[in-house]
Structure formats: C-alpha cells, structure tokens
C-alpha cells in the first residue's frame, strides 16, 4: 500500500472527510483526503468478460436468409459494454460502502466520459448528492495533483501564501 501524502505547509487543511475516486475503464483508485493527509485506500480492477447477456446482431429481413446485409440491432461490442456495466456496479457498491463506513462528506470522481456516464447510472441517488464529477483520464496522476485538480481553491490559497514575505521556498508546492 502506498505511503500517505502530506499536504505542503502552505496549503490549508481539508476540513470535510473527502474521497477521491479516480477511474479509467479498467482500474479505479479510492483515496481518502482529510486534515493534512491524502491516503490511498484501495484499488479495484475490472474483470475481463468473455461473454455477454446482450442481444447480438441479426440478419436483416431484406437478405431473406441469403447472407449479405446485417441489421443494426444490438451493440457492436456487447461483451465490452457488459464488462463496463459490471465494473461500474462494482465501483458503485464499493463507493457506497466507503461513504457509509467513514462518514465521507465530499466525493470527487474522475473518469473517461463513456465510463462516467455508465457509472452515474449505477450510483444510488442518495450518494449522488455529495458527488462532483470531472471527465478525464487522470488515473496515473499523483494524489496531491489530483486533489488540487478537484479543489482548485487549495492551489489559490497556496499561491496567495507564496506572495507573503514569510513564505519559505523549501515548503513550496511541486511544479506541475
């Protein structure tokens, strides 16, 4: 498990227990942020689906059983769509459990647009009230950079502190 990341001294504490959820379409990281620490709790990975419960493509009636035309009924890749639904369901259940166990007040989710739309369908309405979502693939970004992306007021606070004369150059934010 990765070590906790301490916020630079120039940044204010995080007052509310906050959860950062960063996903791509195969992996999801859950990170707790509160006080002066960001701690990665766990990572969830998607299982590969080989089959689908979705209807496949059917032959068009105009072909009259002779091959040729194929109708557009069903999905182009039903197995992938099924895998994304299963993964979104798994992430949603884990998210709901973490929120209830730890009393989380703010949740920030980042995911690619396609997966984020499927994930939103699986998140219960009671949980949706405390969620802010950002579209994008930030799964490989460091925890501190993610927190600043979700809460830009932390970067503004740190920049305003730098302008004061007693700010120490040793305790500055990482460049990036």
PLY file of the C-alpha trace (Angstrom):
ply
format ascii 1.0
element vertex 176
property float x
property float y
property float z
element edge 175
property int vertex1
property int vertex2
end_header
0.00 0.00 0.00
1.42 3.45 -0.92
2.52 5.85 1.79
0.22 8.73 2.74
0.94 12.05 1.03
1.24 15.10 3.29
-0.10 18.43 2.09
2.51 21.19 1.82
2.53 23.56 4.80
1.34 26.43 2.58
-1.97 24.67 1.89
-4.90 24.78 4.30
-6.23 21.62 5.95
-9.05 19.70 4.28
-11.96 20.24 6.64
-14.53 17.66 5.45
-13.69 13.96 5.08
-13.21 13.70 1.32
-12.96 10.74 -1.05
-11.16 10.95 -4.38
-12.26 8.27 -6.86
-10.13 8.11 -10.00
-11.05 5.63 -12.73
-10.27 4.64 -16.24
-12.31 1.89 -17.87
-10.27 -0.93 -16.24
-8.98 0.36 -12.89
-10.28 2.54 -10.05
-8.34 4.14 -7.17
-10.02 5.22 -3.91
-8.15 7.87 -1.87
-9.16 9.43 1.44
-8.28 13.08 1.98
-8.76 14.87 5.25
-6.77 17.14 7.55
-3.25 17.26 6.12
-3.09 13.79 4.51
-4.13 12.02 1.33
-4.09 8.25 1.73
-4.76 5.70 -0.99
-7.13 3.12 0.48
-7.57 0.59 -2.27
-7.58 -0.16 -5.96
-10.35 -2.04 -7.77
-9.72 -3.64 -11.16
-12.19 -4.81 -13.76
-12.51 -8.49 -14.50
-12.36 -9.45 -18.15
-15.73 -10.57 -19.50
-15.73 -13.09 -22.32
-19.46 -13.39 -22.82
-22.41 -11.04 -22.88
-26.04 -11.25 -21.92
-26.77 -8.67 -24.62
-28.55 -9.45 -27.89
-26.21 -9.77 -30.86
-26.59 -8.51 -34.42
-29.35 -10.05 -36.50
-29.60 -10.62 -40.22
-31.78 -8.03 -41.97
-35.14 -9.27 -43.33
-34.16 -7.95 -46.80
-31.39 -10.56 -47.01
-34.03 -13.38 -46.95
-31.64 -15.85 -45.39
-29.02 -15.48 -48.13
-26.35 -13.67 -46.09
-25.44 -10.16 -47.06
-26.99 -7.31 -45.09
-26.86 -7.21 -41.29
-29.29 -5.11 -39.28
-28.08 -2.67 -36.64
-29.93 -4.44 -33.81
-27.82 -4.78 -30.65
-24.41 -3.38 -29.75
-21.24 -3.51 -31.79
-19.33 -4.97 -28.84
-21.76 -6.34 -26.27
-19.07 -8.09 -24.20
-17.24 -4.79 -23.60
-20.46 -2.97 -22.71
-21.31 -5.76 -20.26
-17.84 -5.55 -18.70
-18.20 -1.78 -18.25
-21.60 -2.22 -16.59
-20.25 -4.87 -14.21
-17.22 -2.72 -13.37
-19.42 0.36 -12.76
-21.64 -1.70 -10.48
-18.60 -2.95 -8.53
-17.20 0.60 -8.16
-20.61 1.95 -7.12
-21.07 -0.68 -4.40
-17.58 -0.06 -3.03
-18.12 3.73 -3.15
-21.41 3.47 -1.23
-19.81 1.21 1.40
-16.84 3.55 1.95
-19.13 6.60 2.27
-21.32 4.92 4.88
-18.42 3.39 6.87
-16.24 6.51 7.01
-18.80 9.33 7.09
-17.49 10.93 3.89
-18.93 14.41 3.21
-17.45 15.14 -0.24
-16.73 12.80 -3.15
-14.82 13.71 -6.31
-14.96 11.24 -9.20
-12.82 11.36 -12.30
-13.39 9.01 -15.21
-13.45 8.99 -19.03
-16.79 10.32 -20.36
-18.04 6.92 -21.60
-17.38 5.14 -18.30
-18.57 8.11 -16.20
-21.99 8.02 -17.88
-22.36 4.29 -17.13
-21.10 4.80 -13.55
-23.64 7.57 -12.91
-26.45 5.12 -13.76
-25.25 2.72 -11.02
-24.71 5.24 -8.20
-27.70 5.49 -5.81
-29.50 8.85 -5.75
-28.68 9.42 -2.05
-24.97 9.15 -2.87
-25.20 11.38 -5.98
-25.95 14.41 -3.77
-22.38 14.63 -2.42
-20.57 13.79 -5.68
-18.81 16.16 -8.03
-17.55 14.56 -11.24
-14.79 15.52 -13.66
-14.40 13.96 -17.10
-10.90 12.89 -17.96
-8.28 10.19 -17.52
-6.15 11.11 -14.51
-5.52 7.60 -13.14
-1.72 7.97 -13.24
-1.53 11.44 -11.66
-0.03 11.78 -8.16
-2.52 12.15 -5.28
-1.61 15.79 -4.49
-2.04 16.87 -8.12
-5.44 15.13 -8.20
-6.60 16.90 -5.06
-5.61 20.29 -6.49
-7.42 19.43 -9.76
-10.62 18.68 -7.83
-10.28 21.51 -5.31
-8.69 24.47 -7.14
-9.18 26.73 -4.11
-6.30 24.85 -2.42
-3.92 25.93 -5.19
-5.20 29.53 -4.99
-4.62 29.53 -1.22
-1.08 28.22 -1.64
-0.31 30.80 -4.36
-1.55 33.65 -2.16
0.65 32.42 0.71
3.71 32.44 -1.57
3.28 36.17 -2.08
3.70 36.85 1.65
7.22 37.69 2.82
7.46 34.92 5.43
6.79 32.13 2.94
9.56 29.53 2.90
10.82 28.45 -0.52
11.58 24.97 0.88
7.91 24.23 1.51
6.55 25.11 -1.90
4.13 23.05 -3.97
5.57 20.63 -6.51
5.78 22.08 -10.01
3.30 20.78 -12.48
0 1
1 2
2 3
3 4
4 5
5 6
6 7
7 8
8 9
9 10
10 11
11 12
12 13
13 14
14 15
15 16
16 17
17 18
18 19
19 20
20 21
21 22
22 23
23 24
24 25
25 26
26 27
27 28
28 29
29 30
30 31
31 32
32 33
33 34
34 35
35 36
36 37
37 38
38 39
39 40
40 41
41 42
42 43
43 44
44 45
45 46
46 47
47 48
48 49
49 50
50 51
51 52
52 53
53 54
54 55
55 56
56 57
57 58
58 59
59 60
60 61
61 62
62 63
63 64
64 65
65 66
66 67
67 68
68 69
69 70
70 71
71 72
72 73
73 74
74 75
75 76
76 77
77 78
78 79
79 80
80 81
81 82
82 83
83 84
84 85
85 86
86 87
87 88
88 89
89 90
90 91
91 92
92 93
93 94
94 95
95 96
96 97
97 98
98 99
99 100
100 101
101 102
102 103
103 104
104 105
105 106
106 107
107 108
108 109
109 110
110 111
111 112
112 113
113 114
114 115
115 116
116 117
117 118
118 119
119 120
120 121
121 122
122 123
123 124
124 125
125 126
126 127
127 128
128 129
129 130
130 131
131 132
132 133
133 134
134 135
135 136
136 137
137 138
138 139
139 140
140 141
141 142
142 143
143 144
144 145
145 146
146 147
147 148
148 149
149 150
150 151
151 152
152 153
153 154
154 155
155 156
156 157
157 158
158 159
159 160
160 161
161 162
162 163
163 164
164 165
165 166
166 167
167 168
168 169
169 170
170 171
171 172
172 173
173 174
174 175
